[in-house]
Amino acid sequence: MDESVDYRSQKFEDVVEPVDVVYDLIGGDVAERSLDVLRPDGIQISLPSAAAAAAVEAAKARGRNAVGMMVEPDGDGLEELAALVRSGGLRVLVDETFPLARAADAHRLGEAGRTTGKIVLIL
């Protein structure tokens, strides 16, 4: 069953039934809260490399399973992505752009966690 949750008006851990797999792309408290919706025999996969170790430790403390994943760019893969962008096969959703002089504003927006796309700094 697919389920949508508006994170601005409700906490996902209050409305989502237990799931087999959580794919965490955010880390931090979201990774820890995600453990609340994980079935006892499920697994959480945390992608943010810097947050993966903390998520794995929090899962162990709760008797849950979690793994981290390290993502490293490779030249061939980046070339394929660039070709997809050029052909229109891949579009990047940009939430907002900021001039470099407003990098602090961009950072604050990212910390607020309310974007629906990438934050881009331009020269």
PDB file as gemmi writes it, atoms N, CA and C in Angstrom:
CRYST1    1.000    1.000    1.000  90.00  90.00  90.00 P 1                      
ATOM      1  N   MET A   1       0.838  -1.171   0.000  1.00  0.00           N  
ATOM      2  CA  MET A   1       0.000   0.000   0.000  1.00  0.00           C  
ATOM      3  C   MET A   1       0.888   1.241   0.000  1.00  0.00           C  
ATOM      4  N   ASP A   2       0.562   2.205  -0.831  1.00  0.00           N  
ATOM      5  CA  ASP A   2       1.278   3.478  -0.848  1.00  0.00           C  
ATOM      6  C   ASP A   2       0.578   4.450   0.084  1.00  0.00           C  
ATOM      7  N   GLU A   3       1.365   5.267   0.728  1.00  0.00           N  
ATOM      8  CA  GLU A   3       0.816   6.203   1.691  1.00  0.00           C  
ATOM      9  C   GLU A   3       1.594   7.503   1.605  1.00  0.00           C  
ATOM     10  N   SER A   4       0.890   8.613   1.525  1.00  0.00           N  
ATOM     11  CA  SER A   4       1.537   9.915   1.519  1.00  0.00           C  
ATOM     12  C   SER A   4       1.358  10.566   2.870  1.00  0.00           C  
ATOM     13  N   VAL A   5       2.416  11.230   3.326  1.00  0.00           N  
ATOM     14  CA  VAL A   5       2.360  11.915   4.611  1.00  0.00           C  
ATOM     15  C   VAL A   5       2.886  13.327   4.398  1.00  0.00           C  
ATOM     16  N   ASP A   6       2.102  14.318   4.785  1.00  0.00           N  
ATOM     17  CA  ASP A   6       2.546  15.702   4.718  1.00  0.00           C  
ATOM     18  C   ASP A   6       3.331  15.988   5.994  1.00  0.00           C  
ATOM     19  N   TYR A   7       4.653  15.961   5.893  1.00  0.00           N  
ATOM     20  CA  TYR A   7       5.507  16.100   7.070  1.00  0.00           C  
ATOM     21  C   TYR A   7       5.342  17.449   7.759  1.00  0.00           C  
ATOM     22  N   ARG A   8       4.730  18.431   7.070  1.00  0.00           N  
ATOM     23  CA  ARG A   8       4.541  19.742   7.688  1.00  0.00           C  
ATOM     24  C   ARG A   8       3.373  19.754   8.662  1.00  0.00           C  
ATOM     25  N   SER A   9       2.442  18.821   8.496  1.00  0.00           N  
ATOM     26  CA  SER A   9       1.262  18.836   9.354  1.00  0.00           C  
ATOM     27  C   SER A   9       1.153  17.619  10.279  1.00  0.00           C  
ATOM     28  N   GLN A  10       1.967  16.590  10.043  1.00  0.00           N  
ATOM     29  CA  GLN A  10       1.900  15.418  10.906  1.00  0.00           C  
ATOM     30  C   GLN A  10       3.235  14.674  10.898  1.00  0.00           C  
ATOM     31  N   LYS A  11       3.488  13.978  11.977  1.00  0.00           N  
ATOM     32  CA  LYS A  11       4.712  13.190  12.079  1.00  0.00           C  
ATOM     33  C   LYS A  11       4.474  11.835  11.422  1.00  0.00           C  
ATOM     34  N   PHE A  12       5.362  11.460  10.510  1.00  0.00           N  
ATOM     35  CA  PHE A  12       5.168  10.199   9.797  1.00  0.00           C  
ATOM     36  C   PHE A  12       5.112   9.009  10.747  1.00  0.00           C  
ATOM     37  N   GLU A  13       5.879   9.059  11.846  1.00  0.00           N  
ATOM     38  CA  GLU A  13       5.896   7.925  12.765  1.00  0.00           C  
ATOM     39  C   GLU A  13       4.570   7.773  13.515  1.00  0.00           C  
ATOM     40  N   ASP A  14       3.727   8.803  13.488  1.00  0.00           N  
ATOM     41  CA  ASP A  14       2.416   8.712  14.125  1.00  0.00           C  
ATOM     42  C   ASP A  14       1.352   8.109  13.211  1.00  0.00           C  
ATOM     43  N   VAL A  15       1.602   8.086  11.894  1.00  0.00           N  
ATOM     44  CA  VAL A  15       0.554   7.646  10.966  1.00  0.00           C  
ATOM     45  C   VAL A  15       0.941   6.464  10.087  1.00  0.00           C  
ATOM     46  N   VAL A  16       2.220   6.171   9.967  1.00  0.00           N  
ATOM     47  CA  VAL A  16       2.656   5.085   9.090  1.00  0.00           C  
ATOM     48  C   VAL A  16       2.657   3.766   9.865  1.00  0.00           C  
ATOM     49  N   GLU A  17       2.055   2.764   9.251  1.00  0.00           N  
ATOM     50  CA  GLU A  17       2.067   1.419   9.840  1.00  0.00           C  
ATOM     51  C   GLU A  17       3.472   0.837   9.698  1.00  0.00           C  
ATOM     52  N   PRO A  18       3.846  -0.136  10.509  1.00  0.00           N  
ATOM     53  CA  PRO A  18       5.188  -0.724  10.407  1.00  0.00           C  
ATOM     54  C   PRO A  18       5.503  -1.228   8.997  1.00  0.00           C  
ATOM     55  N   VAL A  19       6.736  -0.976   8.567  1.00  0.00           N  
ATOM     56  CA  VAL A  19       7.187  -1.331   7.221  1.00  0.00           C  
ATOM     57  C   VAL A  19       8.400  -2.262   7.294  1.00  0.00           C  
ATOM     58  N   ASP A  20       8.664  -2.936   6.180  1.00  0.00           N  
ATOM     59  CA  ASP A  20       9.795  -3.857   6.100  1.00  0.00           C  
ATOM     60  C   ASP A  20      11.118  -3.137   5.858  1.00  0.00           C  
ATOM     61  N   VAL A  21      11.066  -2.034   5.091  1.00  0.00           N  
ATOM     62  CA  VAL A  21      12.296  -1.335   4.712  1.00  0.00           C  
ATOM     63  C   VAL A  21      12.090   0.166   4.821  1.00  0.00           C  
ATOM     64  N   VAL A  22      13.064   0.837   5.418  1.00  0.00           N  
ATOM     65  CA  VAL A  22      13.117   2.293   5.423  1.00  0.00           C  
ATOM     66  C   VAL A  22      14.375   2.679   4.668  1.00  0.00           C  
ATOM     67  N   TYR A  23      14.217   3.525   3.667  1.00  0.00           N  
ATOM     68  CA  TYR A  23      15.353   4.037   2.912  1.00  0.00           C  
ATOM     69  C   TYR A  23      15.520   5.492   3.325  1.00  0.00           C  
ATOM     70  N   ASP A  24      16.460   5.752   4.227  1.00  0.00           N  
ATOM     71  CA  ASP A  24      16.654   7.070   4.819  1.00  0.00           C  
ATOM     72  C   ASP A  24      17.625   7.889   3.985  1.00  0.00           C  
ATOM     73  N   LEU A  25      17.162   9.011   3.470  1.00  0.00           N  
ATOM     74  CA  LEU A  25      18.002   9.911   2.682  1.00  0.00           C  
ATOM     75  C   LEU A  25      18.314  11.203   3.429  1.00  0.00           C  
ATOM     76  N   ILE A  26      17.868  11.302   4.682  1.00  0.00           N  
ATOM     77  CA  ILE A  26      18.009  12.559   5.416  1.00  0.00           C  
ATOM     78  C   ILE A  26      18.979  12.448   6.581  1.00  0.00           C  
ATOM     79  N   GLY A  27      18.855  11.408   7.388  1.00  0.00           N  
ATOM     80  CA  GLY A  27      19.723  11.241   8.546  1.00  0.00           C  
ATOM     81  C   GLY A  27      19.209  11.989   9.755  1.00  0.00           C  
ATOM     82  N   GLY A  28      20.070  12.125  10.761  1.00  0.00           N  
ATOM     83  CA  GLY A  28      19.736  12.866  11.967  1.00  0.00           C  
ATOM     84  C   GLY A  28      18.524  12.309  12.696  1.00  0.00           C  
ATOM     85  N   ASP A  29      17.676  13.213  13.200  1.00  0.00           N  
ATOM     86  CA  ASP A  29      16.514  12.766  13.968  1.00  0.00           C  
ATOM     87  C   ASP A  29      15.509  12.025  13.097  1.00  0.00           C  
ATOM     88  N   VAL A  30      15.482  12.321  11.792  1.00  0.00           N  
ATOM     89  CA  VAL A  30      14.568  11.595  10.886  1.00  0.00           C  
ATOM     90  C   VAL A  30      14.964  10.125  10.823  1.00  0.00           C  
ATOM     91  N   ALA A  31      16.252   9.842  10.797  1.00  0.00           N  
ATOM     92  CA  ALA A  31      16.716   8.447  10.787  1.00  0.00           C  
ATOM     93  C   ALA A  31      16.288   7.741  12.073  1.00  0.00           C  
ATOM     94  N   GLU A  32      16.433   8.417  13.198  1.00  0.00           N  
ATOM     95  CA  GLU A  32      16.038   7.796  14.471  1.00  0.00           C  
ATOM     96  C   GLU A  32      14.526   7.617  14.552  1.00  0.00           C  
ATOM     97  N   ARG A  33      13.766   8.620  14.109  1.00  0.00           N  
ATOM     98  CA  ARG A  33      12.305   8.505  14.122  1.00  0.00           C  
ATOM     99  C   ARG A  33      11.834   7.422  13.158  1.00  0.00           C  
ATOM    100  N   SER A  34      12.581   7.199  12.091  1.00  0.00           N  
ATOM    101  CA  SER A  34      12.217   6.170  11.117  1.00  0.00           C  
ATOM    102  C   SER A  34      12.243   4.781  11.734  1.00  0.00           C  
ATOM    103  N   LEU A  35      13.067   4.592  12.749  1.00  0.00           N  
ATOM    104  CA  LEU A  35      13.123   3.301  13.424  1.00  0.00           C  
ATOM    105  C   LEU A  35      11.790   2.964  14.086  1.00  0.00           C  
ATOM    106  N   ASP A  36      11.005   4.000  14.405  1.00  0.00           N  
ATOM    107  CA  ASP A  36       9.699   3.780  15.035  1.00  0.00           C  
ATOM    108  C   ASP A  36       8.698   3.120  14.093  1.00  0.00           C  
ATOM    109  N   VAL A  37       8.917   3.214  12.784  1.00  0.00           N  
ATOM    110  CA  VAL A  37       7.974   2.617  11.828  1.00  0.00           C  
ATOM    111  C   VAL A  37       8.532   1.338  11.206  1.00  0.00           C  
ATOM    112  N   LEU A  38       9.661   0.885  11.704  1.00  0.00           N  
ATOM    113  CA  LEU A  38      10.310  -0.308  11.164  1.00  0.00           C  
ATOM    114  C   LEU A  38       9.853  -1.554  11.912  1.00  0.00           C  
ATOM    115  N   ARG A  39       9.450  -2.565  11.162  1.00  0.00           N  
ATOM    116  CA  ARG A  39       9.099  -3.841  11.795  1.00  0.00           C  
ATOM    117  C   ARG A  39      10.336  -4.418  12.470  1.00  0.00           C  
ATOM    118  N   PRO A  40      10.146  -5.248  13.498  1.00  0.00           N  
ATOM    119  CA  PRO A  40      11.297  -5.816  14.213  1.00  0.00           C  
ATOM    120  C   PRO A  40      12.267  -6.572  13.307  1.00  0.00           C  
ATOM    121  N   ASP A  41      11.770  -7.207  12.256  1.00  0.00           N  
ATOM    122  CA  ASP A  41      12.657  -7.945  11.351  1.00  0.00           C  
ATOM    123  C   ASP A  41      12.983  -7.148  10.095  1.00  0.00           C  
ATOM    124  N   GLY A  42      12.643  -5.862  10.077  1.00  0.00           N  
ATOM    125  CA  GLY A  42      12.908  -5.011   8.918  1.00  0.00           C  
ATOM    126  C   GLY A  42      14.326  -4.469   8.922  1.00  0.00           C  
ATOM    127  N   ILE A  43      14.601  -3.623   7.939  1.00  0.00           N  
ATOM    128  CA  ILE A  43      15.938  -3.022   7.839  1.00  0.00           C  
ATOM    129  C   ILE A  43      15.827  -1.575   7.386  1.00  0.00           C  
ATOM    130  N   GLN A  44      16.688  -0.757   7.941  1.00  0.00           N  
ATOM    131  CA  GLN A  44      16.791   0.636   7.531  1.00  0.00           C  
ATOM    132  C   GLN A  44      18.105   0.813   6.787  1.00  0.00           C  
ATOM    133  N   ILE A  45      18.031   1.449   5.639  1.00  0.00           N  
ATOM    134  CA  ILE A  45      19.222   1.734   4.831  1.00  0.00           C  
ATOM    135  C   ILE A  45      19.421   3.242   4.861  1.00  0.00           C  
ATOM    136  N   SER A  46      20.540   3.685   5.430  1.00  0.00           N  
ATOM    137  CA  SER A  46      20.820   5.115   5.548  1.00  0.00           C  
ATOM    138  C   SER A  46      21.869   5.524   4.530  1.00  0.00           C  
ATOM    139  N   LEU A  47      21.502   6.476   3.687  1.00  0.00           N  
ATOM    140  CA  LEU A  47      22.402   6.917   2.641  1.00  0.00           C  
ATOM    141  C   LEU A  47      23.329   8.052   3.054  1.00  0.00           C  
ATOM    142  N   PRO A  48      22.891   9.040   3.834  1.00  0.00           N  
ATOM    143  CA  PRO A  48      23.844  10.113   4.152  1.00  0.00           C  
ATOM    144  C   PRO A  48      25.054   9.544   4.887  1.00  0.00           C  
ATOM    145  N   SER A  49      26.176   9.503   4.219  1.00  0.00           N  
ATOM    146  CA  SER A  49      27.364   8.853   4.774  1.00  0.00           C  
ATOM    147  C   SER A  49      27.727   9.362   6.160  1.00  0.00           C  
ATOM    148  N   ALA A  50      27.617  10.660   6.368  1.00  0.00           N  
ATOM    149  CA  ALA A  50      28.005  11.234   7.655  1.00  0.00           C  
ATOM    150  C   ALA A  50      27.063  10.803   8.773  1.00  0.00           C  
ATOM    151  N   ALA A  51      25.826  10.470   8.434  1.00  0.00           N  
ATOM    152  CA  ALA A  51      24.829  10.119   9.450  1.00  0.00           C  
ATOM    153  C   ALA A  51      24.641   8.614   9.606  1.00  0.00           C  
ATOM    154  N   ALA A  52      25.207   7.828   8.718  1.00  0.00           N  
ATOM    155  CA  ALA A  52      24.944   6.387   8.718  1.00  0.00           C  
ATOM    156  C   ALA A  52      25.390   5.712  10.011  1.00  0.00           C  
ATOM    157  N   ALA A  53      26.566   6.051  10.514  1.00  0.00           N  
ATOM    158  CA  ALA A  53      27.069   5.390  11.720  1.00  0.00           C  
ATOM    159  C   ALA A  53      26.146   5.629  12.907  1.00  0.00           C  
ATOM    160  N   ALA A  54      25.654   6.853  13.057  1.00  0.00           N  
ATOM    161  CA  ALA A  54      24.739   7.158  14.159  1.00  0.00           C  
ATOM    162  C   ALA A  54      23.424   6.403  14.005  1.00  0.00           C  
ATOM    163  N   ALA A  55      22.935   6.287  12.769  1.00  0.00           N  
ATOM    164  CA  ALA A  55      21.685   5.560  12.522  1.00  0.00           C  
ATOM    165  C   ALA A  55      21.856   4.078  12.846  1.00  0.00           C  
ATOM    166  N   VAL A  56      22.988   3.511  12.461  1.00  0.00           N  
ATOM    167  CA  VAL A  56      23.251   2.093  12.742  1.00  0.00           C  
ATOM    168  C   VAL A  56      23.323   1.860  14.248  1.00  0.00           C  
ATOM    169  N   GLU A  57      23.999   2.750  14.973  1.00  0.00           N  
ATOM    170  CA  GLU A  57      24.098   2.613  16.433  1.00  0.00           C  
ATOM    171  C   GLU A  57      22.732   2.756  17.104  1.00  0.00           C  
ATOM    172  N   ALA A  58      21.934   3.712  16.647  1.00  0.00           N  
ATOM    173  CA  ALA A  58      20.596   3.901  17.224  1.00  0.00           C  
ATOM    174  C   ALA A  58      19.735   2.658  16.975  1.00  0.00           C  
ATOM    175  N   ALA A  59      19.869   2.065  15.797  1.00  0.00           N  
ATOM    176  CA  ALA A  59      19.108   0.849  15.485  1.00  0.00           C  
ATOM    177  C   ALA A  59      19.530  -0.293  16.409  1.00  0.00           C  
ATOM    178  N   LYS A  60      20.828  -0.457  16.600  1.00  0.00           N  
ATOM    179  CA  LYS A  60      21.319  -1.523  17.491  1.00  0.00           C  
ATOM    180  C   LYS A  60      20.774  -1.349  18.898  1.00  0.00           C  
ATOM    181  N   ALA A  61      20.757  -0.107  19.376  1.00  0.00           N  
ATOM    182  CA  ALA A  61      20.263   0.170  20.729  1.00  0.00           C  
ATOM    183  C   ALA A  61      18.788  -0.179  20.873  1.00  0.00           C  
ATOM    184  N   ARG A  62      18.063  -0.147  19.761  1.00  0.00           N  
ATOM    185  CA  ARG A  62      16.626  -0.467  19.781  1.00  0.00           C  
ATOM    186  C   ARG A  62      16.333  -1.897  19.326  1.00  0.00           C  
ATOM    187  N   GLY A  63      17.379  -2.652  19.051  1.00  0.00           N  
ATOM    188  CA  GLY A  63      17.170  -4.019  18.594  1.00  0.00           C  
ATOM    189  C   GLY A  63      16.664  -4.110  17.173  1.00  0.00           C  
ATOM    190  N   ARG A  64      17.005  -3.116  16.349  1.00  0.00           N  
ATOM    191  CA  ARG A  64      16.585  -3.083  14.948  1.00  0.00           C  
ATOM    192  C   ARG A  64      17.812  -3.231  14.057  1.00  0.00           C  
ATOM    193  N   ASN A  65      17.560  -3.481  12.778  1.00  0.00           N  
ATOM    194  CA  ASN A  65      18.641  -3.640  11.803  1.00  0.00           C  
ATOM    195  C   ASN A  65      18.770  -2.385  10.953  1.00  0.00           C  
ATOM    196  N   ALA A  66      20.001  -1.927  10.777  1.00  0.00           N  
ATOM    197  CA  ALA A  66      20.266  -0.776   9.913  1.00  0.00           C  
ATOM    198  C   ALA A  66      21.645  -0.939   9.302  1.00  0.00           C  
ATOM    199  N   VAL A  67      21.787  -0.422   8.097  1.00  0.00           N  
ATOM    200  CA  VAL A  67      23.077  -0.416   7.417  1.00  0.00           C  
ATOM    201  C   VAL A  67      23.283   0.961   6.807  1.00  0.00           C  
ATOM    202  N   GLY A  68      24.536   1.327   6.661  1.00  0.00           N  
ATOM    203  CA  GLY A  68      24.880   2.566   5.985  1.00  0.00           C  
ATOM    204  C   GLY A  68      25.375   2.254   4.586  1.00  0.00           C  
ATOM    205  N   MET A  69      25.342   3.250   3.756  1.00  0.00           N  
ATOM    206  CA  MET A  69      25.779   3.059   2.379  1.00  0.00           C  
ATOM    207  C   MET A  69      26.655   4.239   1.992  1.00  0.00           C  
ATOM    208  N   MET A  70      27.805   3.942   1.448  1.00  0.00           N  
ATOM    209  CA  MET A  70      28.709   4.985   0.990  1.00  0.00           C  
ATOM    210  C   MET A  70      28.530   5.141  -0.514  1.00  0.00           C  
ATOM    211  N   VAL A  71      28.296   6.356  -0.930  1.00  0.00           N  
ATOM    212  CA  VAL A  71      28.132   6.624  -2.358  1.00  0.00           C  
ATOM    213  C   VAL A  71      29.314   7.458  -2.807  1.00  0.00           C  
ATOM    214  N   GLU A  72      29.995   6.975  -3.830  1.00  0.00           N  
ATOM    215  CA  GLU A  72      31.126   7.704  -4.378  1.00  0.00           C  
ATOM    216  C   GLU A  72      30.897   7.929  -5.859  1.00  0.00           C  
ATOM    217  N   PRO A  73      31.163   9.137  -6.354  1.00  0.00           N  
ATOM    218  CA  PRO A  73      30.961   9.399  -7.780  1.00  0.00           C  
ATOM    219  C   PRO A  73      32.004   8.670  -8.621  1.00  0.00           C  
ATOM    220  N   ASP A  74      31.608   8.307  -9.824  1.00  0.00           N  
ATOM    221  CA  ASP A  74      32.580   7.749 -10.758  1.00  0.00           C  
ATOM    222  C   ASP A  74      32.407   8.469 -12.086  1.00  0.00           C  
ATOM    223  N   GLY A  75      33.478   8.627 -12.793  1.00  0.00           N  
ATOM    224  CA  GLY A  75      33.498   9.402 -14.034  1.00  0.00           C  
ATOM    225  C   GLY A  75      32.500   8.921 -15.063  1.00  0.00           C  
ATOM    226  N   ASP A  76      32.439   7.604 -15.307  1.00  0.00           N  
ATOM    227  CA  ASP A  76      31.517   7.072 -16.308  1.00  0.00           C  
ATOM    228  C   ASP A  76      30.068   7.344 -15.926  1.00  0.00           C  
ATOM    229  N   GLY A  77      29.744   7.124 -14.667  1.00  0.00           N  
ATOM    230  CA  GLY A  77      28.383   7.367 -14.211  1.00  0.00           C  
ATOM    231  C   GLY A  77      27.991   8.833 -14.334  1.00  0.00           C  
ATOM    232  N   LEU A  78      28.930   9.739 -13.999  1.00  0.00           N  
ATOM    233  CA  LEU A  78      28.647  11.165 -14.115  1.00  0.00           C  
ATOM    234  C   LEU A  78      28.463  11.575 -15.578  1.00  0.00           C  
ATOM    235  N   GLU A  79      29.226  10.965 -16.483  1.00  0.00           N  
ATOM    236  CA  GLU A  79      29.049  11.244 -17.917  1.00  0.00           C  
ATOM    237  C   GLU A  79      27.666  10.810 -18.388  1.00  0.00           C  
ATOM    238  N   GLU A  80      27.201   9.658 -17.920  1.00  0.00           N  
ATOM    239  CA  GLU A  80      25.866   9.183 -18.281  1.00  0.00           C  
ATOM    240  C   GLU A  80      24.789  10.120 -17.749  1.00  0.00           C  
ATOM    241  N   LEU A  81      24.974  10.593 -16.528  1.00  0.00           N  
ATOM    242  CA  LEU A  81      24.017  11.543 -15.972  1.00  0.00           C  
ATOM    243  C   LEU A  81      24.002  12.842 -16.775  1.00  0.00           C  
ATOM    244  N   ALA A  82      25.184  13.333 -17.143  1.00  0.00           N  
ATOM    245  CA  ALA A  82      25.263  14.560 -17.942  1.00  0.00           C  
ATOM    246  C   ALA A  82      24.559  14.375 -19.282  1.00  0.00           C  
ATOM    247  N   ALA A  83      24.709  13.215 -19.913  1.00  0.00           N  
ATOM    248  CA  ALA A  83      24.037  12.945 -21.186  1.00  0.00           C  
ATOM    249  C   ALA A  83      22.521  12.934 -20.999  1.00  0.00           C  
ATOM    250  N   LEU A  84      22.051  12.360 -19.892  1.00  0.00           N  
ATOM    251  CA  LEU A  84      20.613  12.359 -19.617  1.00  0.00           C  
ATOM    252  C   LEU A  84      20.085  13.778 -19.423  1.00  0.00           C  
ATOM    253  N   VAL A  85      20.842  14.616 -18.744  1.00  0.00           N  
ATOM    254  CA  VAL A  85      20.433  16.004 -18.547  1.00  0.00           C  
ATOM    255  C   VAL A  85      20.353  16.710 -19.897  1.00  0.00           C  
ATOM    256  N   ARG A  86      21.378  16.537 -20.740  1.00  0.00           N  
ATOM    257  CA  ARG A  86      21.394  17.185 -22.059  1.00  0.00           C  
ATOM    258  C   ARG A  86      20.218  16.744 -22.921  1.00  0.00           C  
ATOM    259  N   SER A  87      19.843  15.472 -22.839  1.00  0.00           N  
ATOM    260  CA  SER A  87      18.758  14.947 -23.673  1.00  0.00           C  
ATOM    261  C   SER A  87      17.374  15.221 -23.098  1.00  0.00           C  
ATOM    262  N   GLY A  88      17.312  15.755 -21.886  1.00  0.00           N  
ATOM    263  CA  GLY A  88      16.025  16.006 -21.254  1.00  0.00           C  
ATOM    264  C   GLY A  88      15.478  14.793 -20.525  1.00  0.00           C  
ATOM    265  N   GLY A  89      16.248  13.710 -20.454  1.00  0.00           N  
ATOM    266  CA  GLY A  89      15.811  12.498 -19.779  1.00  0.00           C  
ATOM    267  C   GLY A  89      15.920  12.575 -18.267  1.00  0.00           C  
ATOM    268  N   LEU A  90      16.613  13.579 -17.778  1.00  0.00           N  
ATOM    269  CA  LEU A  90      16.758  13.772 -16.341  1.00  0.00           C  
ATOM    270  C   LEU A  90      16.656  15.261 -16.060  1.00  0.00           C  
ATOM    271  N   ARG A  91      15.745  15.613 -15.198  1.00  0.00           N  
ATOM    272  CA  ARG A  91      15.591  17.016 -14.812  1.00  0.00           C  
ATOM    273  C   ARG A  91      15.822  17.130 -13.315  1.00  0.00           C  
ATOM    274  N   VAL A  92      16.544  18.135 -12.933  1.00  0.00           N  
ATOM    275  CA  VAL A  92      16.819  18.375 -11.519  1.00  0.00           C  
ATOM    276  C   VAL A  92      15.814  19.411 -11.023  1.00  0.00           C  
ATOM    277  N   LEU A  93      15.127  19.072  -9.957  1.00  0.00           N  
ATOM    278  CA  LEU A  93      14.160  19.985  -9.362  1.00  0.00           C  
ATOM    279  C   LEU A  93      14.922  20.971  -8.477  1.00  0.00           C  
ATOM    280  N   VAL A  94      14.842  22.245  -8.837  1.00  0.00           N  
ATOM    281  CA  VAL A  94      15.524  23.300  -8.082  1.00  0.00           C  
ATOM    282  C   VAL A  94      14.481  24.053  -7.280  1.00  0.00           C  
ATOM    283  N   ASP A  95      14.652  24.096  -5.985  1.00  0.00           N  
ATOM    284  CA  ASP A  95      13.733  24.820  -5.115  1.00  0.00           C  
ATOM    285  C   ASP A  95      13.999  26.312  -5.187  1.00  0.00           C  
ATOM    286  N   GLU A  96      15.284  26.684  -5.035  1.00  0.00           N  
ATOM    287  CA  GLU A  96      15.628  28.099  -5.040  1.00  0.00           C  
ATOM    288  C   GLU A  96      17.099  28.284  -5.371  1.00  0.00           C  
ATOM    289  N   THR A  97      17.412  29.406  -6.017  1.00  0.00           N  
ATOM    290  CA  THR A  97      18.804  29.746  -6.291  1.00  0.00           C  
ATOM    291  C   THR A  97      19.171  30.999  -5.497  1.00  0.00           C  
ATOM    292  N   PHE A  98      20.432  31.057  -5.110  1.00  0.00           N  
ATOM    293  CA  PHE A  98      20.951  32.187  -4.343  1.00  0.00           C  
ATOM    294  C   PHE A  98      22.278  32.618  -4.954  1.00  0.00           C  
ATOM    295  N   PRO A  99      22.542  33.918  -4.995  1.00  0.00           N  
ATOM    296  CA  PRO A  99      23.895  34.345  -5.359  1.00  0.00           C  
ATOM    297  C   PRO A  99      24.852  33.928  -4.243  1.00  0.00           C  
ATOM    298  N   LEU A 100      26.094  33.721  -4.596  1.00  0.00           N  
ATOM    299  CA  LEU A 100      27.081  33.264  -3.625  1.00  0.00           C  
ATOM    300  C   LEU A 100      27.126  34.169  -2.388  1.00  0.00           C  
ATOM    301  N   ALA A 101      26.893  35.453  -2.569  1.00  0.00           N  
ATOM    302  CA  ALA A 101      26.919  36.385  -1.445  1.00  0.00           C  
ATOM    303  C   ALA A 101      25.819  36.078  -0.413  1.00  0.00           C  
ATOM    304  N   ARG A 102      24.794  35.315  -0.823  1.00  0.00           N  
ATOM    305  CA  ARG A 102      23.703  34.959   0.099  1.00  0.00           C  
ATOM    306  C   ARG A 102      23.784  33.490   0.501  1.00  0.00           C  
ATOM    307  N   ALA A 103      24.984  32.942   0.531  1.00  0.00           N  
ATOM    308  CA  ALA A 103      25.163  31.535   0.895  1.00  0.00           C  
ATOM    309  C   ALA A 103      24.613  31.234   2.288  1.00  0.00           C  
ATOM    310  N   ALA A 104      24.725  32.169   3.197  1.00  0.00           N  
ATOM    311  CA  ALA A 104      24.196  31.949   4.551  1.00  0.00           C  
ATOM    312  C   ALA A 104      22.678  31.772   4.512  1.00  0.00           C  
ATOM    313  N   ASP A 105      21.987  32.545   3.662  1.00  0.00           N  
ATOM    314  CA  ASP A 105      20.531  32.388   3.529  1.00  0.00           C  
ATOM    315  C   ASP A 105      20.193  31.018   2.955  1.00  0.00           C  
ATOM    316  N   ALA A 106      20.979  30.590   1.978  1.00  0.00           N  
ATOM    317  CA  ALA A 106      20.758  29.272   1.377  1.00  0.00           C  
ATOM    318  C   ALA A 106      20.950  28.178   2.420  1.00  0.00           C  
ATOM    319  N   HIS A 107      21.954  28.336   3.234  1.00  0.00           N  
ATOM    320  CA  HIS A 107      22.229  27.349   4.279  1.00  0.00           C  
ATOM    321  C   HIS A 107      21.077  27.291   5.284  1.00  0.00           C  
ATOM    322  N   ARG A 108      20.569  28.444   5.670  1.00  0.00           N  
ATOM    323  CA  ARG A 108      19.436  28.480   6.612  1.00  0.00           C  
ATOM    324  C   ARG A 108      18.205  27.796   6.008  1.00  0.00           C  
ATOM    325  N   LEU A 109      17.969  28.025   4.725  1.00  0.00           N  
ATOM    326  CA  LEU A 109      16.841  27.377   4.058  1.00  0.00           C  
ATOM    327  C   LEU A 109      17.004  25.858   4.092  1.00  0.00           C  
ATOM    328  N   GLY A 110      18.214  25.385   3.812  1.00  0.00           N  
ATOM    329  CA  GLY A 110      18.467  23.946   3.849  1.00  0.00           C  
ATOM    330  C   GLY A 110      18.288  23.369   5.239  1.00  0.00           C  
ATOM    331  N   GLU A 111      18.737  24.094   6.254  1.00  0.00           N  
ATOM    332  CA  GLU A 111      18.591  23.625   7.627  1.00  0.00           C  
ATOM    333  C   GLU A 111      17.135  23.550   8.062  1.00  0.00           C  
ATOM    334  N   ALA A 112      16.284  24.382   7.468  1.00  0.00           N  
ATOM    335  CA  ALA A 112      14.866  24.389   7.835  1.00  0.00           C  
ATOM    336  C   ALA A 112      14.185  23.090   7.402  1.00  0.00           C  
ATOM    337  N   GLY A 113      14.774  22.402   6.415  1.00  0.00           N  
ATOM    338  CA  GLY A 113      14.234  21.116   5.987  1.00  0.00           C  
ATOM    339  C   GLY A 113      12.886  21.197   5.313  1.00  0.00           C  
ATOM    340  N   ARG A 114      12.591  22.274   4.666  1.00  0.00           N  
ATOM    341  CA  ARG A 114      11.276  22.454   4.053  1.00  0.00           C  
ATOM    342  C   ARG A 114      11.342  22.645   2.534  1.00  0.00           C  
ATOM    343  N   THR A 115      12.430  22.272   1.926  1.00  0.00           N  
ATOM    344  CA  THR A 115      12.568  22.455   0.478  1.00  0.00           C  
ATOM    345  C   THR A 115      11.997  21.259  -0.290  1.00  0.00           C  
ATOM    346  N   THR A 116      11.635  21.530  -1.529  1.00  0.00           N  
ATOM    347  CA  THR A 116      11.165  20.462  -2.412  1.00  0.00           C  
ATOM    348  C   THR A 116      12.044  20.448  -3.655  1.00  0.00           C  
ATOM    349  N   GLY A 117      13.296  20.384  -3.467  1.00  0.00           N  
ATOM    350  CA  GLY A 117      14.243  20.383  -4.566  1.00  0.00           C  
ATOM    351  C   GLY A 117      15.598  20.850  -4.040  1.00  0.00           C  
ATOM    352  N   LYS A 118      16.496  21.039  -4.973  1.00  0.00           N  
ATOM    353  CA  LYS A 118      17.851  21.429  -4.603  1.00  0.00           C  
ATOM    354  C   LYS A 118      17.955  22.931  -4.378  1.00  0.00           C  
ATOM    355  N   ILE A 119      18.906  23.295  -3.539  1.00  0.00           N  
ATOM    356  CA  ILE A 119      19.251  24.692  -3.306  1.00  0.00           C  
ATOM    357  C   ILE A 119      20.539  24.936  -4.067  1.00  0.00           C  
ATOM    358  N   VAL A 120      20.546  25.950  -4.922  1.00  0.00           N  
ATOM    359  CA  VAL A 120      21.691  26.167  -5.814  1.00  0.00           C  
ATOM    360  C   VAL A 120      22.319  27.531  -5.541  1.00  0.00           C  
ATOM    361  N   LEU A 121      23.639  27.525  -5.413  1.00  0.00           N  
ATOM    362  CA  LEU A 121      24.397  28.776  -5.314  1.00  0.00           C  
ATOM    363  C   LEU A 121      24.934  29.107  -6.694  1.00  0.00           C  
ATOM    364  N   ILE A 122      24.787  30.369  -7.100  1.00  0.00           N  
ATOM    365  CA  ILE A 122      25.278  30.794  -8.424  1.00  0.00           C  
ATOM    366  C   ILE A 122      26.287  31.918  -8.247  1.00  0.00           C  
ATOM    367  N   LEU A 123      27.210  32.000  -9.180  1.00  0.00           N  
ATOM    368  CA  LEU A 123      28.230  33.060  -9.122  1.00  0.00           C  
ATOM    369  C   LEU A 123      27.690  34.340  -9.700  1.00  0.00           C  
TER     370      LEU A 123                                                      
END                                                                             
